[in-house]
Amino acid sequence: MIKTEICAGICGFNTTIRGTSEDGQNAVLEIQSDCPDIRAMAESLKETDAYAACFGPMTESPVYKLASEHCSHAACPVPSGIIKTLEAACNLALPADVTIKITKE
C-alpha cells in the first residue's frame, strides 16, 4: 500500500491518499480530505486505471478532468498527488517525495 500525505498550503486542507494495485494498472484509492472539493472528486476515483490517469496529455487524465469539474482552485496540489500515488501503487514509478517550496524574497 502507498500512502501519500498532502498539506495543500494556505487553505489549510490536508489530504491523505492510500493506494493499492493487484495488477499494476488498476488501483483502488482511499482519499480522505478536509477539502469538500477533493471529497467530491474522491467519489469518482475509488477504482482508477493508472495508465489512463498517468500517461498522455494532462487534459485527458481522468484525475485532471475531475479536478476541473470539482476543484475551485487551479493551484491545488492534490490532483498531482493522486497521480503520484497511482504511479507508485502500480509500480509505474518509485515512491519519492515531491516538494514545492514557496518563499518571498
C-alpha positions as CSV (number, residue, x, y, z in Angstrom):
1,M,0.0,0.0,0.0
2,I,1.2,3.5,-0.8
3,K,0.3,6.4,1.5
4,T,0.5,10.0,0.4
5,E,0.0,13.0,2.7
6,I,-0.6,16.4,1.2
7,C,-0.7,19.7,3.1
8,A,-2.2,21.9,0.3
9,G,-0.9,25.2,1.6
10,I,-2.6,28.4,2.7
11,C,-6.1,26.8,2.5
12,G,-5.1,24.6,5.4
13,F,-6.7,21.5,4.0
14,N,-4.9,18.2,4.4
15,T,-5.5,15.1,2.3
16,T,-4.3,11.5,2.8
17,I,-4.4,9.1,-0.1
18,R,-3.9,5.4,0.2
19,G,-3.5,3.3,-3.0
20,T,-3.1,-0.3,-3.8
21,S,-3.0,-2.3,-7.0
22,E,-3.0,-6.0,-7.6
23,D,-2.4,-5.9,-11.4
24,G,-0.1,-2.9,-11.9
25,Q,-2.7,-1.0,-13.9
26,N,-5.9,-0.6,-11.9
27,A,-5.7,0.9,-8.4
28,V,-8.0,1.2,-5.5
29,L,-7.8,4.6,-3.9
30,E,-9.0,5.7,-0.5
31,I,-8.9,9.5,-0.3
32,Q,-9.6,11.3,3.0
33,S,-9.6,15.1,2.8
34,D,-10.6,18.2,4.8
35,C,-11.5,19.8,1.4
36,P,-15.1,19.4,0.2
37,D,-13.9,19.7,-3.4
38,I,-11.5,16.8,-3.0
39,R,-14.0,14.7,-1.2
40,A,-16.4,15.2,-4.1
41,M,-13.7,14.1,-6.6
42,A,-12.8,11.1,-4.4
43,E,-16.2,9.5,-5.0
44,S,-15.3,9.0,-8.7
45,L,-11.7,7.8,-8.1
46,K,-12.2,4.8,-5.8
47,E,-11.1,2.5,-8.7
48,T,-8.9,4.1,-11.2
49,D,-7.0,3.0,-14.3
50,A,-3.5,4.3,-13.7
51,Y,-2.5,4.1,-17.3
52,A,-5.4,6.4,-18.3
53,A,-4.6,8.8,-15.4
54,C,-0.8,8.9,-15.6
55,F,0.1,8.7,-19.3
56,G,-0.9,11.0,-22.1
57,P,-1.9,14.7,-22.1
58,M,-2.9,16.2,-18.8
59,T,-6.2,17.4,-20.2
60,E,-7.2,13.7,-20.9
61,S,-6.3,12.4,-17.5
62,P,-9.5,11.4,-15.6
63,V,-7.9,12.8,-12.5
64,Y,-7.4,16.3,-14.0
65,K,-10.9,16.1,-15.7
66,L,-12.5,15.5,-12.3
67,A,-10.3,18.3,-10.8
68,S,-11.6,20.7,-13.4
69,E,-15.1,19.8,-12.5
70,H,-14.8,19.8,-8.7
71,C,-11.7,21.9,-7.6
72,S,-12.3,25.6,-7.2
73,H,-8.5,26.3,-7.1
74,A,-6.3,25.7,-10.1
75,A,-3.1,25.6,-8.0
76,C,-4.4,22.7,-5.8
77,P,-1.5,20.1,-5.5
78,V,-3.9,17.2,-4.7
79,P,-4.6,16.1,-8.2
80,S,-0.9,15.8,-8.9
81,G,-0.5,13.9,-5.6
82,I,-3.3,11.5,-6.6
83,I,-1.4,10.8,-9.9
84,K,1.9,10.3,-8.0
85,T,0.1,7.8,-5.6
86,L,-1.3,5.9,-8.6
87,E,2.2,5.7,-10.2
88,A,3.7,4.3,-7.0
89,A,0.8,1.9,-6.2
90,C,1.0,0.4,-9.7
91,N,4.8,0.3,-9.7
92,L,5.0,2.7,-12.6
93,A,7.3,4.9,-10.6
94,L,9.3,4.7,-7.4
95,P,7.7,6.3,-4.4
96,A,9.5,9.5,-3.7
97,D,8.6,12.8,-2.1
98,V,7.7,15.8,-4.2
99,T,8.3,19.3,-2.9
100,I,7.0,22.7,-3.8
101,K,8.7,25.4,-1.6
102,I,7.5,28.9,-1.9
103,T,9.4,31.8,-0.3
104,K,9.0,35.6,-0.6
105,E,12.4,37.3,-1.3
